[in-house]
């Protein structure tokens, strides 16, 4: 355990929560993904293949950590896990917020041109993505990172003038 803590630069036991949640969320995502494409398989076979897919995802994430470690300025390696989790939760949440909001406003595929519907859906999703990214970043203790990330993103969208 000490070797693991040193590798991820974990100083306090509560920081172990992030690697644990990272593996748990990766396992759940692997199961949902595998279950979506292979519903007819036996449960035991699904679990075995889910473990294999989880292992492959973790290897991919560790590769991405190495690539992004120098690009993203974080103090500790365990913060990378928190950042990846914030991106994952934000992406899913922005879709869950956008869809009911559009229904509440009265925008549906039936009463609007499908192209305009999807353009509005993407715009609403992006707006909520920006808000939720900073909010979840704050909840996960990474507000500074995500606020800087948000400012860069807004500048790329040509909205940097609103930051002054």
Secondary structure, DSSP 8 states (H G I E B T S, - for coil): -HHHHHHTT--SGGGHHHHHHHHHHHHHHHHHHHHHH-TTS-HHHHHHHHHHHHHHHHHHHHHHHHHHHTTS--SSTHHHHHHHHHHHHHHHHHHHHHHHHHHHHT--SSSS-HHHHHHHHHHHHHHHHHHHHHHHHHHTT-HHHHHHHHHHHHHHTT-GGGG-
